[in-house]
Amino acid sequence: MLRIAGRRLALSSWLPNRTQSSPFLQNPIRGFASQALTPTHDIGISDLPATHAAVKNINHKIVYDDHNHDRFPPGDPSKRAFAYFVLTGGRFVYASLIRLLVLKFVLSMSASKDVLALASIEVDLSSIEPGTTVTVKWRGKPVFIRRRTEDDVKLANSVELAALRDPQEDAARVKNPEWLVVIGVCTHLGCIPLPNAGDFGGWFCPCHGSHYDISGRIRKGPAPYNLEVPTYSFLEENKLLIG
């Protein structure tokens, strides 16, 4: 039975006067001594290779091909330049796509030329008789233009603000007392009121019974606010610009 312990041991000093031939071959290059038990059960000095040299892995003869490392050594400047080019090009493409998407979104939010053309309209007022109302279309909504008589103006100014649900003076709703311009959409649920109708001589909403006076102010019914006054101006005495 052979027992090998891989440690440095000088057994020659332990057996100074005993000479015995070793059953192992001499190996002058061996760097580590080994303890062995001879067939006669005597302890001697073996010349076996040290444990770290005797034990070999089954894959110790595998040869690795370093051909690619020779062709493209790590840190090759041309290799880095190509990698930087690919990364930069990819980022440029991504940035261009994002820019196009943002630009397309912004342009889609902008009004087209035909919409801008309808953003403001001119109305000739010379054909409107006193006491009558005409309806024009502006931005897809009806706009009521009423030419009021002197009695209409006096009636509108005689109303006390405390009696109004949405208090507003008549002078704050008109630029010229003779002309009243309001958007013809009921402030309740968006129906179109009927002109020259209702309990107050202004407009009446047939959907839920809201009554507006001669100044377009809510006087009765479920509507919470007065009829909206759009942005308008007088270009001439008988020409109105809405928008």
Buried (B, 14 or more C-beta within 10 A) or exposed (E): EEEEEBEEBEBEEEEEEEEEEEEBEEEEEBEBBBBBBBEEEEBBBBBBBBEEEEEEEEEEEEEEEEEEEEEEEEEEEEEEEEEEEEEEEEEEEEEEEEEEEEEEEEEEEEEEEEEEEBEBBEBEBEEBEEEBBBEBEBBEBBBBBBBBBEEBBEBBEEBEEEEBEBEBBBEEBBBEBBBBBBBBBBBBEEBBBBBEBBEBBBBBBEBEBBBBBBBBBBBBBBBEEBBBBEEBEEEEEEEBBBB
